[in-house]
């Protein structure tokens, strides 16, 4: 933030039957590698409502873009 950098990271991951995140990997980012670690740390803490098929929760692969923006003054 002190350097004034902004960017985004596209992360692919699996949402488990319990709604937790596993297998998170960076697919793409800009600027490259600057926010990757922060994005992976954040996405692993997220919780989702699991996908239900035939009345049972199942794991599903998903992607999410996480943006890193400075607050407007």
N, C-alpha and C positions, 0 to 999 in steps of 0.2 A: 504494500500500500504506500509506503514511504517513497518508493521509486515511481509511483504513478502508473504502474502496469495494470492492464486489464486483459482478459482473454476468456477462453472457454475450453472445456475438455469433454469429449464424447466418450462415455464409458459403457461397456457391455457387461452384463452380469446375469446371474441366475437368481430368481426369486424362489425360495424354497417353499415347501408345503406349509411351513410355519410363518412365512412372510419375511424371513430374514434374507440377507444378501450374501451370496457366495460367488466365487470365481470372477471377481471384478477385474477387468482389464481395460486399459486405455486403448481406444480405437483410433482416435485422432485428437489433436489439440493445437491451439494457436494462442500464444506462441508455443512452439514445441517444448515439451518437458517442464515448462515453468510451473504449472499448477497441477501436474499429474499426481503427485503424492497427496496433495491436499484434497483433490477430487476423490481419489480412491479411499482415503480416510473417511471422508464425509459419506460417501455412498454405502460403505460398510455399516454405518450406524443407522441408516434408513430402515424403516419397517413398512411393509406393504400388506394389503389384503391379498391372500393367495388366490390364484386362479382355481376355480372349481369345475371339474369335469365329472359328469355322472354322480354328483353329490360328494365327490372326494377332492380335497386339495391336491394339486399337482405342481411340480416345479415348472417354471417357464423362463425362457431367456428374454431379456429386455435390454433396451439401450436408453440412455438419458444424457442430455447435454447439460452440463453444469457451467453456468456463466460466473465469471469473476469480474465484478464491476465496482468501481469506486462510487461512493455516495456522492450525489450532487451537492454542491455548496450553495 
